[in-house]
Structure formats: structure tokens, C-alpha cells
Amino acid sequence: MSTVSTEVVKTYSDYGRPLWRRILFTREMAIVVLLIVVLVVASIQLPRFATAITVTNLLLDVTPILLISLTMAPVMITGDIDLSVGSMVGLSSVVVGLLTHSGWSIPSAGLVAILVGAVGGMVNGLLVTRFGLPALAVTIGTLALYRGMAIGLLGTTAITGFDRTWTQLAKSKIGDTGIPSVMILFLILLAIFVVLLHFTSFGRGVYAIGLSKDAAAFSGIHVARTRVILFILSGAMSALAGVFYTLRFTTARGDNATGLELAVIAAVVLGGVSVFGGRGALHGVVAGVLLIGALSNALRLAGVTSDVINIITGVLLVLSVIAGSLMQWIQSRRVRPVTTTASA
């Protein structure tokens, strides 16, 4: 007598396709193409969109989001989340303001602010890893904590009058291109994080943790240490964004960057990072940030109100999540059962 049994063989089927297909037929590349379409259409329909001043304002607006997304992406790839980034921007802004008001130089105050951000990120990481608390709950708590500290230190007042050399540098452009000079710093950091996440064993461990923390631990990956490091980097990068935010607007306030964490998470998810962890790429994240920024800027130039822009952005985000889930379902349906015959 013979029996037929069916089992699903799980393999990395994506690697069975040619490299060009693995690069082009991805959610990240779809976001890149959509970004190009938006830029082309906006440039044709809105002549003001293609001007140097518009490019400058667009890139300056998205720079804090770009900086924070470099670390938010790997944090979310591990299956965690950091909702305290916006509050850390505000706290670091207050630290820079108070220190410079006391006679510190901008570089010294900025380094202290980044150190404060790293410590805040370490607190998040230790609460998540050592005490086993959910990252969502922890960072909601520290979101309120860090924002409360920022407002408590400075109150409702604002500190202005920063060194003009540094404030002008934060808003300076590369020649006549309209591209802000801060993009050089961002590209350097982007290259570092691309190598770290996509070309090192540490980065492979980040993806492994997102797929299964237990399996990653049994594979020899230091799960807790990796997660803490990512939270520290997230806090430090948020503080760096806070320093830039302060210098660009020449104002240190406790409520600076309120709600920025939502824009960061929306851009990261739109860029292809799975909310369940284990999937995402930095080129998609950068494209997602630029897409939201370009779309919002174009709609404002077209006279669309901010409420409608928020609705359009929200719909785009929901559609991207649905599309990602649909693609995963289609890929799972493509796995064919293997039939084996045994004789009794």
C-alpha cells in the first residue's frame, strides 16, 4: 500500500530568481518609481516646484526625518519601535539652548545633547530587553517623559540668539544647486548605515532577530545587546536631528518637533519596512521619506489644505501596508507542496 503525504518546504525562494529581478521587482523599487513619477508630474504641472528654493525647503524640511529614519528602520526591522524620537528631538534642542545660553560653544553643546540622546536610547533599550517590556509601551512612556523633561527644563519660554555662523551653516546650500549642505552629512551617515545593515554580520543579525528572536538567539546572535545598541543609536540620531532642528529654526523650545515620530514611522513603513519585523531596506526608506515630503510640498503649492494632505498621506500609507501584506500572501501561495510516496 502506498500513501501520499504533503508538506510545505520553506526556502528562500527569492534567491532562485535572477539578481535583476530581485532588485527591480520589490516594494522598495516601487516606492522609488512612484517618487520619480511624483517629481516629474509635479515639475510639469507646478513650475514653482522645480525651482532651487523649493528644492532647498523640501530637503531642509525632511532632513530630521531622514536622519532619524536611518536608525528607526533597523529598530523596526527587529520588531521593535521607538516612539520617543520626537520628544528626544525636543529635549536635545533644550539642552543645546541651555548650554549655549550659559556660554558653551555650539559643537560642545551639540555633543552633550547627542550624549543625552544616547543615554535616553539606552534607557529605552534596557527597559525593553532587561525587563521584557514591550517596546511600544516603553517608548510611549518615555515619549511623555522626555517631552516633560524638555518642557520642565525650559518652561514655555524659547531660547534664541545662537551663533550666526552655525545657524547659517545649517541652512547653507551647495553652490547654486539648491541642495542644502547638510545633505553631505546625511549621505555620509547613509553610507555608514547601509554598510552596517546590509553588508555586515551585525546587520544580518538585525534581520534574523526580526524574523525570530528565539531562532536568532540559538544561532549565537546577541539579541539583547543588538537591540540595546539600536535603541542607543536611535536616541543619538534623534538628538543630532534636534541639534539641526534648533540651528535651522534658531529656536530652542521644549515643544520642538511635536508629532515628528509619526512622520518618521509613516515614512519608514511606506518605504517597505514591515511592521512585523524582518524586512526592509534603507534605499526604500529614503525614497519613502522623500516621497512624503515631495507629495506634501507639491500639494501645498497646488493650494491643497493641510487636512487634505494628511488624508492623502494616510491613505497612501494604508495602501502601502495592504500592498505589502498582499505581496507576502501571493508569495506564500507560490510555494508548491512536495508530494512523496512511501511503500508499506
KOLMI-136884 format. One record per residue (C-alpha): residue number from 0; residue in one letter; x, y, z negated. Coordinates in nm, 2 decimals, padded with zeros to 4 digits. Example, Ala and Ser with C-alpha at 12.3 -4.5 7.8 and 13.67 -1.06 7.14 Angstrom:
! KOLMI-136884
- 0 A 01.23 -00.45 -00.78 .
- 1 S 01.37 -00.11 -00.71 .
END
This chain:
! KOLMI-136884
- 0 M 00.00 00.00 00.00 .
- 1 S 00.13 00.35 00.08 .
- 2 T 00.04 00.67 -00.10 .
- 3 V 00.08 01.02 00.02 .
- 4 S 00.18 01.30 -00.22 .
- 5 T 00.20 01.67 -00.15 .
- 6 E 00.43 01.91 -00.32 .
- 7 V 00.54 02.27 -00.26 .
- 8 V 00.90 02.32 -00.21 .
- 9 K 01.02 02.66 -00.32 .
- 10 T 01.31 02.80 -00.13 .
- 11 Y 01.45 03.14 -00.04 .
- 12 S 01.27 03.13 00.30 .
- 13 D 01.36 03.49 00.38 .
- 14 Y 01.71 03.38 00.43 .
- 15 G 01.60 03.15 00.71 .
- 16 R 01.53 03.45 00.93 .
- 17 P 01.79 03.65 01.13 .
- 18 L 01.96 03.93 00.94 .
- 19 W 01.80 04.20 01.17 .
- 20 R 01.45 04.07 01.08 .
- 21 R 01.53 04.07 00.71 .
- 22 I 01.64 04.43 00.74 .
- 23 L 01.37 04.57 00.97 .
- 24 F 01.06 04.37 00.86 .
- 25 T 01.05 04.48 00.50 .
- 26 R 00.83 04.71 00.29 .
- 27 E 01.13 04.94 00.23 .
- 28 M 01.18 04.99 00.60 .
- 29 A 00.81 05.05 00.65 .
- 30 I 00.84 05.34 00.40 .
- 31 V 01.14 05.47 00.59 .
- 32 V 00.95 05.46 00.92 .
- 33 L 00.65 05.64 00.75 .
- 34 L 00.88 05.91 00.62 .
- 35 I 01.02 05.97 00.97 .
- 36 V 00.67 05.99 01.11 .
- 37 V 00.56 06.24 00.84 .
- 38 L 00.87 06.45 00.90 .
- 39 V 00.82 06.46 01.28 .
- 40 V 00.45 06.53 01.27 .
- 41 A 00.49 06.80 01.01 .
- 42 S 00.77 06.97 01.21 .
- 43 I 00.55 06.97 01.52 .
- 44 Q 00.23 07.08 01.36 .
- 45 L 00.38 07.32 01.10 .
- 46 P 00.67 07.53 01.24 .
- 47 R 00.75 07.66 00.89 .
- 48 F 00.81 07.30 00.77 .
- 49 A 01.13 07.27 00.98 .
- 50 T 01.29 07.59 00.85 .
- 51 A 01.61 07.59 00.64 .
- 52 I 01.43 07.75 00.34 .
- 53 T 01.16 07.47 00.34 .
- 54 V 01.43 07.20 00.35 .
- 55 T 01.61 07.37 00.06 .
- 56 N 01.30 07.40 -00.16 .
- 57 L 01.19 07.04 -00.07 .
- 58 L 01.52 06.89 -00.17 .
- 59 L 01.56 07.10 -00.48 .
- 60 D 01.21 07.00 -00.59 .
- 61 V 01.27 06.63 -00.56 .
- 62 T 01.63 06.63 -00.69 .
- 63 P 01.53 06.55 -01.06 .
- 64 I 01.31 06.27 -00.93 .
- 65 L 01.58 06.13 -00.70 .
- 66 L 01.83 06.13 -00.99 .
- 67 I 01.60 05.96 -01.24 .
- 68 S 01.48 05.71 -00.98 .
- 69 L 01.83 05.57 -00.94 .
- 70 T 01.80 05.42 -01.29 .
- 71 M 01.42 05.38 -01.31 .
- 72 A 01.44 05.14 -01.01 .
- 73 P 01.67 04.88 -01.18 .
- 74 V 01.48 04.92 -01.51 .
- 75 M 01.16 04.83 -01.34 .
- 76 I 01.32 04.55 -01.14 .
- 77 T 01.40 04.38 -01.47 .
- 78 G 01.03 04.40 -01.55 .
- 79 D 01.06 04.69 -01.80 .
- 80 I 00.96 05.06 -01.77 .
- 81 D 01.08 05.39 -01.92 .
- 82 L 00.80 05.64 -01.97 .
- 83 S 01.02 05.87 -02.18 .
- 84 V 01.23 06.01 -01.89 .
- 85 G 01.02 06.33 -01.85 .
- 86 S 01.04 06.40 -02.23 .
- 87 M 01.42 06.34 -02.22 .
- 88 V 01.45 06.60 -01.94 .
- 89 G 01.28 06.85 -02.17 .
- 90 L 01.49 06.75 -02.47 .
- 91 S 01.82 06.78 -02.28 .
- 92 S 01.70 07.12 -02.15 .
- 93 V 01.65 07.24 -02.50 .
- 94 V 01.99 07.10 -02.61 .
- 95 V 02.16 07.29 -02.32 .
- 96 G 01.97 07.61 -02.41 .
- 97 L 02.05 07.60 -02.78 .
- 98 L 02.42 07.52 -02.73 .
- 99 T 02.48 07.78 -02.47 .
- 100 H 02.29 08.03 -02.68 .
- 101 S 02.54 07.95 -02.96 .
- 102 G 02.84 08.02 -02.73 .
- 103 W 02.91 07.68 -02.58 .
- 104 S 03.00 07.66 -02.21 .
- 105 I 02.76 07.50 -01.96 .
- 106 P 02.99 07.20 -01.90 .
- 107 S 03.03 07.13 -02.27 .
- 108 A 02.66 07.17 -02.34 .
- 109 G 02.57 06.95 -02.04 .
- 110 L 02.80 06.67 -02.16 .
- 111 V 02.64 06.68 -02.51 .
- 112 A 02.29 06.67 -02.35 .
- 113 I 02.39 06.37 -02.14 .
- 114 L 02.52 06.20 -02.46 .
- 115 V 02.19 06.28 -02.63 .
- 116 G 02.01 06.12 -02.34 .
- 117 A 02.23 05.81 -02.36 .
- 118 V 02.16 05.77 -02.73 .
- 119 G 01.78 05.81 -02.67 .
- 120 G 01.80 05.54 -02.40 .
- 121 M 01.99 05.32 -02.63 .
- 122 V 01.71 05.36 -02.89 .
- 123 N 01.46 05.25 -02.63 .
- 124 G 01.67 04.95 -02.53 .
- 125 L 01.74 04.83 -02.88 .
- 126 L 01.37 04.86 -02.98 .
- 127 V 01.28 04.65 -02.67 .
- 128 T 01.55 04.39 -02.70 .
- 129 R 01.62 04.35 -03.07 .
- 130 F 01.27 04.38 -03.20 .
- 131 G 01.10 04.22 -02.89 .
- 132 L 00.86 04.51 -02.84 .
- 133 P 00.70 04.58 -02.50 .
- 134 A 00.89 04.85 -02.31 .
- 135 L 00.56 05.02 -02.22 .
- 136 A 00.46 05.06 -02.59 .
- 137 V 00.81 05.17 -02.69 .
- 138 T 00.86 05.43 -02.43 .
- 139 I 00.51 05.57 -02.47 .
- 140 G 00.61 05.62 -02.84 .
- 141 T 00.95 05.78 -02.75 .
- 142 L 00.78 05.99 -02.48 .
- 143 A 00.59 06.16 -02.76 .
- 144 L 00.89 06.15 -03.00 .
- 145 Y 01.14 06.32 -02.76 .
- 146 R 00.89 06.57 -02.64 .
- 147 G 00.80 06.65 -03.01 .
- 148 M 01.17 06.69 -03.09 .
- 149 A 01.22 06.93 -02.79 .
- 150 I 00.93 07.15 -02.89 .
- 151 G 01.02 07.13 -03.26 .
- 152 L 01.37 07.25 -03.19 .
- 153 L 01.27 07.54 -02.98 .
- 154 G 00.91 07.60 -03.05 .
- 155 T 00.71 07.79 -02.79 .
- 156 T 01.00 08.02 -02.70 .
- 157 A 01.22 08.00 -02.40 .
- 158 I 01.60 08.05 -02.36 .
- 159 T 01.72 08.23 -02.05 .
- 160 G 02.03 08.42 -01.95 .
- 161 F 02.25 08.14 -01.85 .
- 162 D 02.59 08.19 -01.68 .
- 163 R 02.50 08.31 -01.34 .
- 164 T 02.79 08.12 -01.18 .
- 165 W 02.63 07.79 -01.28 .
- 166 T 02.27 07.88 -01.20 .
- 167 Q 02.38 08.00 -00.85 .
- 168 L 02.57 07.67 -00.81 .
- 169 A 02.27 07.47 -00.89 .
- 170 K 02.07 07.64 -00.61 .
- 171 S 02.36 07.68 -00.36 .
- 172 K 02.35 07.54 -00.01 .
- 173 I 02.60 07.37 00.21 .
- 174 G 02.67 07.63 00.47 .
- 175 D 02.37 07.72 00.68 .
- 176 T 02.22 07.38 00.68 .
- 177 G 01.97 07.45 00.40 .
- 178 I 02.08 07.13 00.22 .
- 179 P 02.15 07.20 -00.15 .
- 180 S 02.50 07.14 -00.27 .
- 181 V 02.36 06.92 -00.55 .
- 182 M 02.29 06.66 -00.28 .
- 183 I 02.66 06.58 -00.28 .
- 184 L 02.64 06.48 -00.64 .
- 185 F 02.33 06.27 -00.57 .
- 186 L 02.49 06.09 -00.27 .
- 187 I 02.79 06.00 -00.49 .
- 188 L 02.57 05.86 -00.76 .
- 189 L 02.35 05.69 -00.50 .
- 190 A 02.66 05.51 -00.36 .
- 191 I 02.77 05.40 -00.71 .
- 192 F 02.42 05.26 -00.79 .
- 193 V 02.39 05.09 -00.45 .
- 194 V 02.71 04.91 -00.51 .
- 195 L 02.62 04.83 -00.87 .
- 196 L 02.27 04.70 -00.80 .
- 197 H 02.32 04.53 -00.46 .
- 198 F 02.68 04.42 -00.45 .
- 199 T 02.79 04.31 -00.80 .
- 200 S 02.71 04.02 -01.03 .
- 201 F 02.55 04.28 -01.27 .
- 202 G 02.30 04.37 -01.00 .
- 203 R 02.23 04.01 -00.92 .
- 204 G 02.16 03.96 -01.29 .
- 205 V 01.91 04.25 -01.29 .
- 206 Y 01.71 04.08 -01.02 .
- 207 A 01.74 03.74 -01.20 .
- 208 I 01.60 03.90 -01.52 .
- 209 G 01.31 04.04 -01.33 .
- 210 L 01.22 03.70 -01.18 .
- 211 S 01.26 03.51 -01.51 .
- 212 K 01.42 03.63 -01.83 .
- 213 D 01.45 03.27 -01.97 .
- 214 A 01.60 03.14 -01.65 .
- 215 A 01.84 03.43 -01.64 .
- 216 A 01.95 03.36 -02.00 .
- 217 F 02.00 02.99 -01.92 .
- 218 S 02.21 03.09 -01.62 .
- 219 G 02.46 03.27 -01.85 .
- 220 I 02.33 03.63 -01.80 .
- 221 H 02.34 03.85 -02.10 .
- 222 V 01.98 03.96 -02.07 .
- 223 A 01.96 04.18 -02.38 .
- 224 R 02.28 04.36 -02.31 .
- 225 T 02.19 04.42 -01.94 .
- 226 R 01.85 04.57 -02.04 .
- 227 V 02.01 04.79 -02.30 .
- 228 I 02.27 04.92 -02.05 .
- 229 L 01.99 05.01 -01.81 .
- 230 F 01.80 05.20 -02.07 .
- 231 I 02.11 05.39 -02.17 .
- 232 L 02.17 05.48 -01.80 .
- 233 S 01.81 05.58 -01.77 .
- 234 G 01.84 05.82 -02.06 .
- 235 A 02.17 05.96 -01.95 .
- 236 M 02.04 06.02 -01.59 .
- 237 S 01.73 06.18 -01.72 .
- 238 A 01.94 06.42 -01.93 .
- 239 L 02.15 06.50 -01.62 .
- 240 A 01.83 06.58 -01.44 .
- 241 G 01.74 06.80 -01.74 .
- 242 V 02.06 07.00 -01.71 .
- 243 F 02.00 07.06 -01.34 .
- 244 Y 01.63 07.15 -01.41 .
- 245 T 01.75 07.41 -01.66 .
- 246 L 02.00 07.57 -01.44 .
- 247 R 01.78 07.57 -01.14 .
- 248 F 01.49 07.75 -01.31 .
- 249 T 01.73 07.94 -01.55 .
- 250 T 01.50 07.85 -01.84 .
- 251 A 01.52 07.61 -02.13 .
- 252 R 01.18 07.51 -02.27 .
- 253 G 01.05 07.22 -02.47 .
- 254 D 00.77 07.16 -02.22 .
- 255 N 01.00 07.15 -01.92 .
- 256 A 00.92 06.86 -01.68 .
- 257 T 00.60 06.76 -01.85 .
- 258 G 00.45 06.47 -01.65 .
- 259 L 00.76 06.41 -01.44 .
- 260 E 00.77 06.05 -01.55 .
- 261 L 00.45 05.98 -01.35 .
- 262 A 00.60 06.13 -01.03 .
- 263 V 00.91 05.91 -01.08 .
- 264 I 00.72 05.59 -01.13 .
- 265 A 00.49 05.66 -00.84 .
- 266 A 00.78 05.72 -00.60 .
- 267 V 00.97 05.41 -00.72 .
- 268 V 00.66 05.19 -00.68 .
- 269 L 00.59 05.34 -00.34 .
- 270 G 00.95 05.27 -00.24 .
- 271 G 00.90 04.90 -00.28 .
- 272 V 00.99 04.82 -00.64 .
- 273 S 00.75 04.55 -00.78 .
- 274 V 00.56 04.65 -01.09 .
- 275 F 00.61 04.28 -01.20 .
- 276 G 00.99 04.30 -01.16 .
- 277 G 01.24 04.10 -00.95 .
- 278 R 01.20 04.30 -00.63 .
- 279 G 01.31 04.64 -00.49 .
- 280 A 01.59 04.82 -00.31 .
- 281 L 01.74 05.17 -00.36 .
- 282 H 01.70 05.28 00.01 .
- 283 G 01.33 05.22 -00.02 .
- 284 V 01.31 05.41 -00.35 .
- 285 V 01.49 05.71 -00.20 .
- 286 A 01.26 05.70 00.10 .
- 287 G 00.96 05.69 -00.13 .
- 288 V 01.07 06.00 -00.32 .
- 289 L 01.13 06.19 00.00 .
- 290 L 00.80 06.07 00.14 .
- 291 I 00.60 06.20 -00.15 .
- 292 G 00.80 06.53 -00.15 .
- 293 A 00.77 06.58 00.22 .
- 294 L 00.40 06.50 00.23 .
- 295 S 00.32 06.73 -00.06 .
- 296 N 00.52 07.01 00.09 .
- 297 A 00.36 06.97 00.43 .
- 298 L 00.01 06.96 00.28 .
- 299 R 00.08 07.28 00.08 .
- 300 L 00.19 07.46 00.39 .
- 301 A -00.13 07.34 00.56 .
- 302 G -00.33 07.51 00.29 .
- 303 V -00.44 07.19 00.11 .
- 304 T -00.51 07.24 -00.26 .
- 305 S -00.30 07.06 -00.53 .
- 306 D -00.60 06.85 -00.64 .
- 307 V -00.65 06.71 -00.29 .
- 308 I -00.27 06.65 -00.26 .
- 309 N -00.28 06.45 -00.58 .
- 310 I -00.57 06.24 -00.45 .
- 311 I -00.39 06.17 -00.12 .
- 312 T -00.07 06.07 -00.31 .
- 313 G -00.27 05.85 -00.54 .
- 314 V -00.45 05.67 -00.25 .
- 315 L -00.11 05.62 -00.08 .
- 316 L 00.03 05.47 -00.39 .
- 317 V -00.26 05.23 -00.44 .
- 318 L -00.24 05.13 -00.08 .
- 319 S 00.13 05.06 -00.11 .
- 320 V 00.07 04.83 -00.42 .
- 321 I -00.21 04.65 -00.23 .
- 322 A 00.01 04.61 00.07 .
- 323 G 00.29 04.47 -00.14 .
- 324 S 00.06 04.21 -00.30 .
- 325 L -00.09 04.12 00.04 .
- 326 M 00.26 04.06 00.18 .
- 327 Q 00.35 03.84 -00.11 .
- 328 W 00.03 03.64 -00.06 .
- 329 I 00.10 03.60 00.31 .
- 330 Q 00.45 03.48 00.25 .
- 331 S 00.33 03.23 -00.01 .
- 332 R 00.07 03.09 00.24 .
- 333 R 00.35 03.04 00.49 .
- 334 V 00.51 02.78 00.26 .
- 335 R 00.42 02.44 00.41 .
- 336 P 00.36 02.13 00.19 .
- 337 V 00.60 01.84 00.23 .
- 338 T 00.45 01.50 00.28 .
- 339 T 00.63 01.19 00.16 .
- 340 T 00.53 00.83 00.20 .
- 341 A 00.62 00.56 -00.06 .
- 342 S 00.55 00.19 -00.03 .
- 343 A 00.42 -00.01 -00.32 .
END
